[in-house]
C-alpha cells in the first residue's frame, strides 16, 4: 500500500471519534483515549495482538495530548509492526466501525479475562506435556 493514504470515510470517522467526549468543539486532534475507544469498537484492540500498552507506547512517541490526522496515519503504520495485522485490514475495520459509543468497562474486562484464560489453558497444556517427557 502506498505511503499516501487519503480516504474520505476514514477522515470522517477520525473527526467523529476526535469530537467524541471532547471538551473542545474545534478539536483538530484525537486523544489516546479516543483512539483506544475506536480501536476497541473496531475489534483491533483485543488484548491479544494489540493492547492499551501497545497503543500508549506508540502514541506517546508523538509527545502531545492529541495527534492530527497525518500523525494518526503514522500511528497506524507503527501499529502494524506491533500487531502483525495488514494496514489495509486495520483501515477497513476502522472505516466500517459504528459511530463512537462508550464501551462498558465490564465488556472490556471480559475480553481481558477470556484472553488471560486462553493463555493460562495453553500454559497448563504445555506443562502437562512436559511432565510426560
N, CA, C and O atoms as CSV, one atom per row, in Angstrom:
chain,resi,resn,atom,element,x,y,z
A,1,UNK,N,N,0.842,-1.185,0.000
A,1,UNK,CA,C,0.000,0.000,0.000
A,1,UNK,C,C,0.880,1.239,0.000
A,1,UNK,O,O,1.922,1.260,0.656
A,2,UNK,N,N,0.480,2.253,-0.715
A,2,UNK,CA,C,1.299,3.457,-0.816
A,2,UNK,C,C,1.365,4.176,0.522
A,2,UNK,O,O,0.517,4.002,1.397
A,3,UNK,N,N,2.411,4.996,0.645
A,3,UNK,CA,C,2.584,5.734,1.894
A,3,UNK,C,C,1.515,6.811,2.053
A,3,UNK,O,O,1.201,7.226,3.170
A,4,UNK,N,N,0.962,7.258,0.936
A,4,UNK,CA,C,-0.068,8.294,0.969
A,4,UNK,C,C,-1.442,7.648,1.104
A,4,UNK,O,O,-1.868,6.899,0.225
A,5,UNK,N,N,-2.120,7.931,2.178
A,5,UNK,CA,C,-3.460,7.387,2.401
A,5,UNK,C,C,-4.429,8.553,2.419
A,5,UNK,O,O,-4.319,9.455,3.250
A,6,UNK,N,N,-5.368,8.528,1.507
A,6,UNK,CA,C,-6.411,9.545,1.514
A,6,UNK,C,C,-7.742,8.825,1.363
A,6,UNK,O,O,-8.013,8.191,0.343
A,7,UNK,N,N,-8.546,8.931,2.372
A,7,UNK,CA,C,-9.809,8.231,2.366
A,7,UNK,C,C,-10.826,9.094,3.099
A,7,UNK,O,O,-10.660,9.384,4.283
A,8,UNK,N,N,-11.875,9.502,2.399
A,8,UNK,CA,C,-12.878,10.375,2.995
A,8,UNK,C,C,-13.614,9.712,4.160
A,8,UNK,O,O,-13.952,10.371,5.144
A,9,UNK,N,N,-13.859,8.409,4.044
A,9,UNK,CA,C,-14.565,7.699,5.121
A,9,UNK,C,C,-13.706,7.689,6.386
A,9,UNK,O,O,-14.197,7.982,7.476
A,10,UNK,N,N,-12.442,7.357,6.239
A,10,UNK,CA,C,-11.542,7.328,7.392
A,10,UNK,C,C,-11.395,8.717,8.005
A,10,UNK,O,O,-11.371,8.866,9.226
A,11,UNK,N,N,-11.298,9.724,7.152
A,11,UNK,CA,C,-11.205,11.101,7.642
A,11,UNK,C,C,-12.449,11.483,8.432
A,11,UNK,O,O,-12.342,12.108,9.487
A,12,UNK,N,N,-13.627,11.118,7.937
A,12,UNK,CA,C,-14.884,11.412,8.645
A,12,UNK,C,C,-14.946,10.702,9.983
A,12,UNK,O,O,-15.359,11.283,10.987
A,13,UNK,N,N,-14.534,9.441,9.995
A,13,UNK,CA,C,-14.520,8.677,11.248
A,13,UNK,C,C,-13.538,9.292,12.242
A,13,UNK,O,O,-13.818,9.365,13.438
A,14,UNK,N,N,-12.386,9.735,11.736
A,14,UNK,CA,C,-11.395,10.383,12.587
A,14,UNK,C,C,-12.016,11.600,13.269
A,14,UNK,O,O,-11.842,11.803,14.471
A,15,UNK,N,N,-12.734,12.399,12.500
A,15,UNK,CA,C,-13.378,13.596,13.058
A,15,UNK,C,C,-14.438,13.212,14.087
A,15,UNK,O,O,-14.517,13.820,15.154
A,16,UNK,N,N,-15.255,12.200,13.770
A,16,UNK,CA,C,-16.286,11.739,14.709
A,16,UNK,C,C,-15.675,11.321,16.047
A,16,UNK,O,O,-16.129,11.750,17.108
A,17,UNK,N,N,-14.645,10.483,15.981
A,17,UNK,CA,C,-14.041,9.983,17.207
A,17,UNK,C,C,-13.250,11.062,17.932
A,17,UNK,O,O,-13.173,11.042,19.160
A,18,UNK,N,N,-12.657,12.008,17.199
A,18,UNK,CA,C,-11.904,13.071,17.858
A,18,UNK,C,C,-12.837,14.050,18.582
A,18,UNK,O,O,-12.431,14.697,19.547
A,19,UNK,N,N,-14.070,14.154,18.122
A,19,UNK,CA,C,-15.036,15.038,18.787
A,19,UNK,C,C,-15.785,14.347,19.922
A,19,UNK,O,O,-16.383,15.011,20.769
A,20,UNK,N,N,-15.754,13.021,19.940
A,20,UNK,CA,C,-16.495,12.274,20.952
A,20,UNK,C,C,-15.934,12.565,22.345
A,20,UNK,O,O,-14.759,12.323,22.620
A,21,UNK,N,N,-16.782,13.077,23.198
A,21,UNK,CA,C,-16.464,13.447,24.578
A,21,UNK,C,C,-15.299,14.426,24.678
A,21,UNK,O,O,-14.575,14.442,25.674
A,22,UNK,N,N,-15.123,15.243,23.639
A,22,UNK,CA,C,-14.086,16.266,23.657
A,22,UNK,C,C,-14.645,17.537,24.271
A,22,UNK,O,O,-15.802,17.890,24.047
A,23,UNK,N,N,-13.833,18.208,25.031
A,23,UNK,CA,C,-14.260,19.481,25.637
A,23,UNK,C,C,-14.112,20.628,24.663
A,23,UNK,O,O,-14.683,21.700,24.862
A,24,UNK,N,N,-13.345,20.403,23.608
A,24,UNK,CA,C,-13.067,21.436,22.624
A,24,UNK,C,C,-13.826,21.132,21.337
A,24,UNK,O,O,-13.507,20.162,20.649
A,25,UNK,N,N,-14.825,21.943,21.002
A,25,UNK,CA,C,-15.623,21.737,19.788
A,25,UNK,C,C,-14.795,21.884,18.518
A,25,UNK,O,O,-15.117,21.279,17.496
A,26,UNK,N,N,-13.750,22.670,18.573
A,26,UNK,CA,C,-12.929,22.959,17.399
A,26,UNK,C,C,-11.700,22.045,17.350
A,26,UNK,O,O,-10.677,22.419,16.777
A,27,UNK,N,N,-11.791,20.878,17.932
A,27,UNK,CA,C,-10.627,19.999,18.014
A,27,UNK,C,C,-10.095,19.610,16.644
A,27,UNK,O,O,-10.857,19.377,15.706
A,28,UNK,N,N,-8.780,19.545,16.549
A,28,UNK,CA,C,-8.140,19.131,15.302
A,28,UNK,C,C,-7.363,17.836,15.505
A,28,UNK,O,O,-6.708,17.342,14.586
A,29,UNK,N,N,-7.441,17.294,16.712
A,29,UNK,CA,C,-6.686,16.091,17.010
A,29,UNK,C,C,-7.498,15.084,17.784
A,29,UNK,O,O,-8.604,15.370,18.245
A,30,UNK,N,N,-6.935,13.901,17.922
A,30,UNK,CA,C,-7.586,12.810,18.622
A,30,UNK,C,C,-6.684,12.372,19.774
A,30,UNK,O,O,-5.463,12.321,19.631
A,31,UNK,N,N,-7.292,12.058,20.909
A,31,UNK,CA,C,-6.524,11.659,22.089
A,31,UNK,C,C,-6.322,10.142,22.108
A,31,UNK,O,O,-6.958,9.407,21.353
A,32,UNK,N,N,-5.441,9.700,22.969
A,32,UNK,CA,C,-5.202,8.267,23.122
A,32,UNK,C,C,-6.473,7.556,23.572
A,32,UNK,O,O,-6.778,6.464,23.091
A,33,UNK,N,N,-7.206,8.160,24.481
A,33,UNK,CA,C,-8.457,7.552,24.965
A,33,UNK,C,C,-9.442,7.356,23.808
A,33,UNK,O,O,-10.084,6.310,23.707
A,34,UNK,N,N,-9.557,8.352,22.947
A,34,UNK,CA,C,-10.465,8.264,21.805
A,34,UNK,C,C,-9.985,7.220,20.791
A,34,UNK,O,O,-10.796,6.504,20.204
A,35,UNK,N,N,-8.675,7.135,20.590
A,35,UNK,CA,C,-8.129,6.115,19.690
A,35,UNK,C,C,-8.407,4.722,20.243
A,35,UNK,O,O,-8.845,3.835,19.511
A,36,UNK,N,N,-8.156,4.532,21.527
A,36,UNK,CA,C,-8.397,3.220,22.133
A,36,UNK,C,C,-9.866,2.821,22.025
A,36,UNK,O,O,-10.180,1.658,21.772
A,37,UNK,N,N,-10.760,3.781,22.217
A,37,UNK,CA,C,-12.188,3.502,22.066
A,37,UNK,C,C,-12.489,3.049,20.633
A,37,UNK,O,O,-13.188,2.056,20.430
A,38,UNK,N,N,-11.972,3.764,19.658
A,38,UNK,CA,C,-12.188,3.443,18.249
A,38,UNK,C,C,-11.614,2.061,17.920
A,38,UNK,O,O,-12.263,1.249,17.260
A,39,UNK,N,N,-10.400,1.808,18.385
A,39,UNK,CA,C,-9.773,0.509,18.122
A,39,UNK,C,C,-10.527,-0.635,18.796
A,39,UNK,O,O,-10.622,-1.730,18.240
A,40,UNK,N,N,-11.065,-0.386,19.996
A,40,UNK,CA,C,-11.872,-1.406,20.682
A,40,UNK,C,C,-13.142,-1.701,19.897
A,40,UNK,O,O,-13.489,-2.859,19.664
A,41,UNK,N,N,-13.825,-0.644,19.495
A,41,UNK,CA,C,-15.072,-0.807,18.743
A,41,UNK,C,C,-14.833,-1.505,17.404
A,41,UNK,O,O,-15.706,-2.220,16.911
A,42,UNK,N,N,-13.676,-1.304,16.826
A,42,UNK,CA,C,-13.353,-1.916,15.538
A,42,UNK,C,C,-12.741,-3.309,15.708
A,42,UNK,O,O,-12.329,-3.930,14.728
A,43,UNK,N,N,-12.683,-3.791,16.932
A,43,UNK,CA,C,-12.122,-5.114,17.263
A,43,UNK,C,C,-10.650,-5.245,16.872
A,43,UNK,O,O,-10.201,-6.311,16.449
A,44,UNK,N,N,-9.919,-4.162,17.018
A,44,UNK,CA,C,-8.477,-4.178,16.779
A,44,UNK,C,C,-7.750,-4.274,18.115
A,44,UNK,O,O,-6.811,-5.057,18.262
A,45,UNK,N,N,-8.180,-3.486,19.074
A,45,UNK,CA,C,-7.635,-3.547,20.426
A,45,UNK,C,C,-8.327,-4.727,21.105
A,45,UNK,O,O,-9.460,-4.614,21.574
A,46,UNK,N,N,-7.625,-5.861,21.147
A,46,UNK,CA,C,-8.271,-7.099,21.573
A,46,UNK,C,C,-7.596,-7.773,22.760
A,46,UNK,O,O,-7.996,-8.870,23.150
A,47,UNK,N,N,-6.599,-7.152,23.331
A,47,UNK,CA,C,-5.855,-7.670,24.472
A,47,UNK,C,C,-5.004,-8.886,24.126
A,47,UNK,O,O,-4.382,-9.465,25.016
A,48,UNK,N,N,-4.960,-9.286,22.870
A,48,UNK,CA,C,-4.087,-10.374,22.431
A,48,UNK,C,C,-3.003,-9.836,21.519
A,48,UNK,O,O,-1.818,-9.881,21.849
A,49,UNK,N,N,-3.419,-9.327,20.368
A,49,UNK,CA,C,-2.467,-8.808,19.390
A,49,UNK,C,C,-2.153,-7.337,19.630
A,49,UNK,O,O,-1.037,-6.883,19.375
A,50,UNK,N,N,-3.138,-6.599,20.117
A,50,UNK,CA,C,-2.965,-5.175,20.398
A,50,UNK,C,C,-3.537,-4.890,21.781
A,50,UNK,O,O,-4.674,-5.252,22.084
A,51,UNK,N,N,-2.733,-4.237,22.613
A,51,UNK,CA,C,-3.146,-3.911,23.985
A,51,UNK,C,C,-3.060,-2.399,24.199
A,51,UNK,O,O,-2.458,-1.693,23.391
A,52,UNK,N,N,-3.658,-1.900,25.280
A,52,UNK,CA,C,-3.517,-0.466,25.587
A,52,UNK,C,C,-2.053,-0.062,25.802
A,52,UNK,O,O,-1.686,1.082,25.532
A,53,UNK,N,N,-1.231,-0.970,26.273
A,53,UNK,CA,C,0.194,-0.671,26.421
A,53,UNK,C,C,0.821,-0.407,25.054
A,53,UNK,O,O,1.625,0.513,24.902
A,54,UNK,N,N,0.452,-1.215,24.063
A,54,UNK,CA,C,0.962,-1.019,22.704
A,54,UNK,C,C,0.553,0.345,22.163
A,54,UNK,O,O,1.384,1.092,21.648
A,55,UNK,N,N,-0.732,0.663,22.285
A,55,UNK,CA,C,-1.206,1.932,21.731
A,55,UNK,C,C,-0.599,3.114,22.477
A,55,UNK,O,O,-0.255,4.127,21.867
A,56,UNK,N,N,-0.466,2.987,23.798
A,56,UNK,CA,C,0.128,4.061,24.593
A,56,UNK,C,C,1.580,4.313,24.230
A,56,UNK,O,O,2.012,5.461,24.120
A,57,UNK,N,N,2.328,3.236,24.047
A,57,UNK,CA,C,3.740,3.358,23.673
A,57,UNK,C,C,3.891,4.083,22.337
A,57,UNK,O,O,4.741,4.960,22.180
A,58,UNK,N,N,3.057,3.702,21.388
A,58,UNK,CA,C,3.114,4.351,20.064
A,58,UNK,C,C,2.674,5.807,20.172
A,58,UNK,O,O,3.323,6.698,19.623
A,59,UNK,N,N,1.576,6.047,20.878
A,59,UNK,CA,C,1.014,7.403,20.968
A,59,UNK,C,C,1.982,8.376,21.634
A,59,UNK,O,O,2.147,9.504,21.170
A,60,UNK,N,N,2.614,7.948,22.710
A,60,UNK,CA,C,3.457,8.867,23.472
A,60,UNK,C,C,4.742,9.239,22.745
A,60,UNK,O,O,5.446,10.155,23.173
A,61,UNK,N,N,5.061,8.550,21.660
A,61,UNK,CA,C,6.200,8.940,20.827
A,61,UNK,C,C,5.972,10.312,20.194
A,61,UNK,O,O,6.925,11.013,19.854
A,62,UNK,N,N,4.693,10.691,20.039
A,62,UNK,CA,C,4.367,11.979,19.421
A,62,UNK,C,C,4.542,13.141,20.390
A,62,UNK,O,O,4.680,14.284,19.954
A,63,UNK,N,N,4.539,12.878,21.686
A,63,UNK,CA,C,4.802,13.900,22.688
A,63,UNK,C,C,3.731,14.966,22.833
A,63,UNK,O,O,4.026,16.070,23.291
A,64,UNK,N,N,2.485,14.662,22.451
A,64,UNK,CA,C,1.390,15.621,22.585
A,64,UNK,C,C,0.173,14.931,23.185
A,64,UNK,O,O,0.110,13.704,23.253
A,65,UNK,N,N,-0.789,15.734,23.617
A,65,UNK,CA,C,-2.029,15.171,24.178
A,65,UNK,C,C,-2.967,14.662,23.100
A,65,UNK,O,O,-3.752,13.742,23.332
A,66,UNK,N,N,-2.884,15.263,21.920
A,66,UNK,CA,C,-3.695,14.823,20.782
A,66,UNK,C,C,-2.800,14.778,19.547
A,66,UNK,O,O,-1.773,15.453,19.478
A,67,UNK,N,N,-3.214,13.966,18.573
A,67,UNK,CA,C,-2.469,13.907,17.316
A,67,UNK,C,C,-3.418,14.244,16.164
A,67,UNK,O,O,-4.614,13.959,16.223
A,68,UNK,N,N,-2.864,14.851,15.124
A,68,UNK,CA,C,-3.683,15.205,13.963
A,68,UNK,C,C,-3.840,13.989,13.045
A,68,UNK,O,O,-3.330,12.911,13.348
A,69,UNK,N,N,-4.541,14.162,11.934
A,69,UNK,CA,C,-4.838,13.035,11.056
A,69,UNK,C,C,-3.574,12.423,10.449
A,69,UNK,O,O,-3.456,11.199,10.376
A,70,UNK,N,N,-2.640,13.249,10.018
A,70,UNK,CA,C,-1.391,12.725,9.440
A,70,UNK,C,C,-0.593,11.933,10.476
A,70,UNK,O,O,-0.014,10.894,10.159
A,71,UNK,N,N,-0.567,12.428,11.709
A,71,UNK,CA,C,0.110,11.698,12.783
A,71,UNK,C,C,-0.634,10.392,13.092
A,71,UNK,O,O,-0.016,9.374,13.406
A,72,UNK,N,N,-1.951,10.437,12.998
A,72,UNK,CA,C,-2.749,9.237,13.221
A,72,UNK,C,C,-2.407,8.167,12.186
A,72,UNK,O,O,-2.317,6.986,12.523
A,73,UNK,N,N,-2.217,8.568,10.944
A,73,UNK,CA,C,-1.826,7.607,9.902
A,73,UNK,C,C,-0.476,6.986,10.224
A,73,UNK,O,O,-0.269,5.793,10.001
A,74,UNK,N,N,0.446,7.794,10.751
A,74,UNK,CA,C,1.742,7.254,11.171
A,74,UNK,C,C,1.553,6.312,12.363
A,74,UNK,O,O,2.207,5.272,12.445
A,75,UNK,N,N,0.663,6.676,13.281
A,75,UNK,CA,C,0.325,5.820,14.417
A,75,UNK,C,C,-0.125,4.444,13.914
A,75,UNK,O,O,0.308,3.417,14.437
A,76,UNK,N,N,-0.993,4.427,12.899
A,76,UNK,CA,C,-1.488,3.163,12.349
A,76,UNK,C,C,-0.369,2.360,11.696
A,76,UNK,O,O,-0.326,1.136,11.824
A,77,UNK,N,N,0.530,3.038,11.003
A,77,UNK,CA,C,1.674,2.329,10.396
A,77,UNK,C,C,2.537,1.681,11.477
A,77,UNK,O,O,3.012,0.559,11.307
A,78,UNK,N,N,2.736,2.386,12.579
A,78,UNK,CA,C,3.505,1.833,13.693
A,78,UNK,C,C,2.760,0.666,14.343
A,78,UNK,O,O,3.371,-0.307,14.784
A,79,UNK,N,N,1.445,0.778,14.392
A,79,UNK,CA,C,0.617,-0.276,14.980
A,79,UNK,C,C,0.723,-1.573,14.178
A,79,UNK,O,O,0.665,-2.666,14.741
A,80,UNK,N,N,0.876,-1.446,12.878
A,80,UNK,CA,C,1.029,-2.617,12.012
A,80,UNK,C,C,2.231,-3.448,12.452
A,80,UNK,O,O,2.151,-4.675,12.508
A,81,UNK,N,N,3.334,-2.789,12.760
A,81,UNK,CA,C,4.543,-3.519,13.148
A,81,UNK,C,C,4.376,-4.228,14.488
A,81,UNK,O,O,5.015,-5.252,14.728
A,82,UNK,N,N,3.529,-3.697,15.357
A,82,UNK,CA,C,3.291,-4.312,16.659
A,82,UNK,C,C,2.275,-5.449,16.560
A,82,UNK,O,O,2.438,-6.495,17.190
A,83,UNK,N,N,1.240,-5.238,15.776
A,83,UNK,CA,C,0.104,-6.166,15.768
A,83,UNK,C,C,0.253,-7.344,14.820
A,83,UNK,O,O,-0.309,-8.413,15.057
A,84,UNK,N,N,1.002,-7.150,13.755
A,84,UNK,CA,C,1.087,-8.193,12.744
A,84,UNK,C,C,-0.070,-8.165,11.760
A,84,UNK,O,O,-0.111,-8.972,10.831
A,85,UNK,N,N,-1.017,-7.238,11.953
A,85,UNK,CA,C,-2.130,-7.080,11.018
A,85,UNK,C,C,-1.670,-6.280,9.807
A,85,UNK,O,O,-0.738,-5.481,9.900
A,86,UNK,N,N,-2.315,-6.494,8.688
A,86,UNK,CA,C,-2.036,-5.696,7.490
A,86,UNK,C,C,-2.679,-4.321,7.659
A,86,UNK,O,O,-3.762,-4.202,8.233
A,87,UNK,N,N,-2.015,-3.297,7.162
A,87,UNK,CA,C,-2.560,-1.941,7.247
A,87,UNK,C,C,-3.928,-1.868,6.586
A,87,UNK,O,O,-4.832,-1.210,7.101
A,88,UNK,N,N,-4.086,-2.534,5.459
A,88,UNK,CA,C,-5.374,-2.491,4.751
A,88,UNK,C,C,-6.496,-3.084,5.612
A,88,UNK,O,O,-7.626,-2.599,5.564
A,89,UNK,N,N,-6.198,-4.127,6.397
A,89,UNK,CA,C,-7.207,-4.721,7.291
A,89,UNK,C,C,-7.586,-3.763,8.416
A,89,UNK,O,O,-8.760,-3.629,8.761
A,90,UNK,N,N,-6.591,-3.107,8.977
A,90,UNK,CA,C,-6.850,-2.145,10.045
A,90,UNK,C,C,-7.690,-0.990,9.521
A,90,UNK,O,O,-8.657,-0.581,10.163
A,91,UNK,N,N,-7.325,-0.465,8.362
A,91,UNK,CA,C,-8.073,0.651,7.776
A,91,UNK,C,C,-9.522,0.256,7.506
A,91,UNK,O,O,-10.440,1.029,7.779
A,92,UNK,N,N,-9.723,-0.931,6.979
A,92,UNK,CA,C,-11.075,-1.400,6.668
A,92,UNK,C,C,-11.916,-1.504,7.942
A,92,UNK,O,O,-13.074,-1.087,7.959
A,93,UNK,N,N,-11.336,-2.057,8.999
A,93,UNK,CA,C,-12.066,-2.185,10.267
A,93,UNK,C,C,-12.417,-0.818,10.834
A,93,UNK,O,O,-13.517,-0.624,11.352
A,94,UNK,N,N,-11.490,0.131,10.740
A,94,UNK,CA,C,-11.750,1.479,11.248
A,94,UNK,C,C,-12.834,2.174,10.440
A,94,UNK,O,O,-13.666,2.887,11.000
A,95,UNK,N,N,-12.830,1.972,9.133
A,95,UNK,CA,C,-13.831,2.596,8.266
A,95,UNK,C,C,-15.228,2.051,8.534
A,95,UNK,O,O,-16.198,2.810,8.531
A,96,UNK,N,N,-15.343,0.753,8.763
A,96,UNK,CA,C,-16.654,0.121,8.961
A,96,UNK,C,C,-17.154,0.189,10.396
A,96,UNK,O,O,-18.243,-0.294,10.707
A,97,UNK,N,N,-16.365,0.784,11.255
A,97,UNK,CA,C,-16.742,0.894,12.662
A,97,UNK,C,C,-17.977,1.787,12.829
A,97,UNK,O,O,-18.145,2.782,12.125
A,98,UNK,N,N,-18.824,1.406,13.769
A,98,UNK,CA,C,-20.011,2.208,14.104
A,98,UNK,C,C,-19.588,3.570,14.657
A,98,UNK,O,O,-18.406,3.806,14.906
A,99,UNK,N,N,-20.551,4.452,14.844
A,99,UNK,CA,C,-20.266,5.752,15.444
A,99,UNK,C,C,-19.780,5.542,16.882
A,99,UNK,O,O,-20.053,4.505,17.487
A,100,UNK,N,N,-19.064,6.524,17.421
A,100,UNK,CA,C,-18.487,6.361,18.763
A,100,UNK,C,C,-19.543,6.093,19.827
A,100,UNK,O,O,-20.579,6.755,19.874
A,101,UNK,N,N,-19.266,5.124,20.668
A,101,UNK,CA,C,-20.095,4.856,21.840
A,101,UNK,C,C,-19.196,4.275,22.903
A,101,UNK,O,O,-18.247,3.552,22.601
A,102,UNK,N,N,-19.490,4.585,24.122
A,102,UNK,CA,C,-18.651,4.122,25.220
A,102,UNK,C,C,-18.797,2.626,25.383
A,102,UNK,O,O,-19.910,2.104,25.457
A,103,UNK,N,N,-17.678,1.941,25.437
A,103,UNK,CA,C,-17.668,0.503,25.678
A,103,UNK,C,C,-17.740,0.317,27.186
A,103,UNK,O,O,-16.985,0.930,27.940
A,104,UNK,N,N,-18.658,-0.535,27.607
A,104,UNK,CA,C,-18.789,-0.796,29.033
A,104,UNK,C,C,-17.491,-1.381,29.565
A,104,UNK,O,O,-16.889,-2.246,28.929
A,105,UNK,N,N,-17.065,-0.917,30.714
A,105,UNK,CA,C,-15.807,-1.382,31.297
A,105,UNK,C,C,-15.826,-2.889,31.524
A,105,UNK,O,O,-14.818,-3.562,31.307
A,106,UNK,N,N,-16.971,-3.425,31.962
A,106,UNK,CA,C,-17.019,-4.865,32.217
A,106,UNK,C,C,-16.896,-5.660,30.929
A,106,UNK,O,O,-16.399,-6.785,30.956
A,107,UNK,N,N,-17.344,-5.098,29.773
A,107,UNK,CA,C,-17.182,-5.789,28.496
A,107,UNK,C,C,-15.706,-5.913,28.145
A,107,UNK,O,O,-15.261,-6.951,27.654
A,108,UNK,N,N,-14.947,-4.844,28.402
A,108,UNK,CA,C,-13.530,-4.870,28.095
A,108,UNK,C,C,-12.807,-5.823,29.048
A,108,UNK,O,O,-11.901,-6.550,28.640
A,109,UNK,N,N,-13.210,-5.814,30.307
A,109,UNK,CA,C,-12.604,-6.727,31.280
A,109,UNK,C,C,-12.900,-8.169,30.905
A,109,UNK,O,O,-12.060,-9.048,31.095
A,110,UNK,N,N,-14.092,-8.416,30.374
A,110,UNK,CA,C,-14.459,-9.764,29.959
A,110,UNK,C,C,-13.545,-10.242,28.837
A,110,UNK,O,O,-13.139,-11.404,28.823
A,111,UNK,N,N,-13.220,-9.362,27.901
A,111,UNK,CA,C,-12.292,-9.699,26.826
A,111,UNK,C,C,-10.939,-10.054,27.420
A,111,UNK,O,O,-10.311,-11.033,27.015
A,112,UNK,N,N,-10.489,-9.251,28.390
A,112,UNK,CA,C,-9.193,-9.483,29.010
A,112,UNK,C,C,-9.198,-10.816,29.759
A,112,UNK,O,O,-8.212,-11.551,29.711
A,113,UNK,N,N,-10.295,-11.136,30.449
A,113,UNK,CA,C,-10.391,-12.378,31.199
A,113,UNK,C,C,-10.347,-13.582,30.263
A,113,UNK,O,O,-9.661,-14.565,30.546
A,114,UNK,N,N,-11.069,-13.510,29.159
A,114,UNK,CA,C,-11.069,-14.602,28.190
A,114,UNK,C,C,-9.664,-14.788,27.628
A,114,UNK,O,O,-9.186,-15.915,27.495
A,115,UNK,N,N,-9.011,-13.682,27.301
A,115,UNK,CA,C,-7.658,-13.742,26.767
A,115,UNK,C,C,-6.707,-14.370,27.775
A,115,UNK,O,O,-5.900,-15.227,27.416
A,116,UNK,N,N,-6.794,-13.956,29.023
A,116,UNK,CA,C,-5.941,-14.487,30.076
A,116,UNK,C,C,-6.225,-15.967,30.283
A,116,UNK,O,O,-5.305,-16.770,30.438
A,117,UNK,N,N,-7.493,-16.319,30.284
A,117,UNK,CA,C,-7.886,-17.711,30.465
A,117,UNK,C,C,-7.322,-18.562,29.339
A,117,UNK,O,O,-6.861,-19.679,29.576
A,118,UNK,N,N,-7.355,-18.052,28.130
A,118,UNK,CA,C,-6.838,-18.778,26.977
A,118,UNK,C,C,-5.339,-19.020,27.120
A,118,UNK,O,O,-4.857,-20.126,26.876
A,119,UNK,N,N,-4.600,-17.972,27.519
A,119,UNK,CA,C,-3.160,-18.122,27.707
A,119,UNK,C,C,-2.848,-19.087,28.835
A,119,UNK,O,O,-1.900,-19.866,28.738
A,120,UNK,N,N,-3.644,-19.047,29.921
A,120,UNK,CA,C,-3.435,-19.934,31.055
A,120,UNK,C,C,-3.672,-21.383,30.657
A,120,UNK,O,O,-2.898,-22.261,31.037
A,121,UNK,N,N,-4.730,-21.643,29.900
A,121,UNK,CA,C,-5.017,-23.018,29.496
A,121,UNK,C,C,-3.919,-23.552,28.576
A,121,UNK,O,O,-3.573,-24.730,28.660
A,122,UNK,N,N,-3.366,-22.709,27.700
A,122,UNK,CA,C,-2.255,-23.126,26.850
A,122,UNK,C,C,-1.040,-23.459,27.702
A,122,UNK,O,O,-0.354,-24.453,27.462
A,123,UNK,N,N,-0.780,-22.621,28.698
A,123,UNK,CA,C,0.366,-22.837,29.578
A,123,UNK,C,C,0.199,-24.149,30.336
A,123,UNK,O,O,1.146,-24.928,30.447
A,124,UNK,N,N,-1.008,-24.397,30.860
A,124,UNK,CA,C,-1.265,-25.643,31.584
A,124,UNK,C,C,-1.112,-26.844,30.669
A,124,UNK,O,O,-0.562,-27.868,31.076
A,125,UNK,N,N,-1.584,-26.734,29.455
A,125,UNK,CA,C,-1.475,-27.812,28.479
A,125,UNK,C,C,-0.006,-28.137,28.217
A,125,UNK,O,O,0.379,-29.305,28.183
A,126,UNK,N,N,0.809,-27.102,28.034
A,126,UNK,CA,C,2.235,-27.314,27.789
A,126,UNK,C,C,2.918,-27.913,29.014
A,126,UNK,O,O,3.792,-28.772,28.888
A,127,UNK,N,N,2.518,-27.458,30.196
A,127,UNK,CA,C,3.104,-28.024,31.432
A,127,UNK,C,C,2.781,-29.503,31.539
A,127,UNK,O,O,3.643,-30.300,31.911
A,128,UNK,N,N,1.544,-29.882,31.216
A,128,UNK,CA,C,1.147,-31.288,31.253
A,128,UNK,C,C,1.951,-32.112,30.264
A,128,UNK,O,O,2.339,-33.242,30.559
A,129,UNK,N,N,2.202,-31.548,29.089
A,129,UNK,CA,C,3.007,-32.257,28.088
A,129,UNK,C,C,4.436,-32.475,28.576
A,129,UNK,O,O,5.025,-33.534,28.357
A,130,UNK,N,N,4.979,-31.468,29.234
A,130,UNK,CA,C,6.355,-31.544,29.713
A,130,UNK,C,C,6.508,-32.580,30.818
A,130,UNK,O,O,7.589,-33.149,30.971
A,131,UNK,N,N,5.470,-32.837,31.586
A,131,UNK,CA,C,5.536,-33.837,32.659
A,131,UNK,C,C,5.769,-35.228,32.085
A,131,UNK,O,O,6.436,-36.062,32.696
A,132,UNK,N,N,5.215,-35.463,30.914
A,132,UNK,CA,C,5.336,-36.777,30.291
A,132,UNK,C,C,6.707,-37.020,29.674
A,132,UNK,O,O,7.040,-38.153,29.326
A,133,UNK,N,N,7.498,-35.971,29.537
A,133,UNK,CA,C,8.803,-36.116,28.869
A,133,UNK,C,C,9.877,-36.496,29.863
A,133,UNK,O,O,11.037,-36.661,29.484
